[in-house]
Amino acid sequence: MTYPPAIALNQRFLGGLIAPEGEKLIVLKAPKGTGKTQWLSQEVAKARE
């Protein structure tokens, strides 16, 4: 089963990526060192607020 991407980026770092509203599943596919963990920790902190 495949899903079409909601967002496709062509940049070195994730930076100010905004998670799509209402999505229940978010998959990040990016090379090592692009900021995936930092982005995810910020999103979890927002969800906890």
C-alpha positions, 0 to 999 in steps of 0.5 A: 500500500502506498500513499502520495506525499502531502508535502515534498521538500527539496532543501537541506534542513527541515527547518520551519516545516509545518505538520499538516493539520489533522494527519494521524500518520506522519512519515519523515524520509530524509538523510542523516543530519537534516533535523528530523529529531529536532523537528519531532521534539518540537512537534511533541512539545507543541502537542503537550501544551 
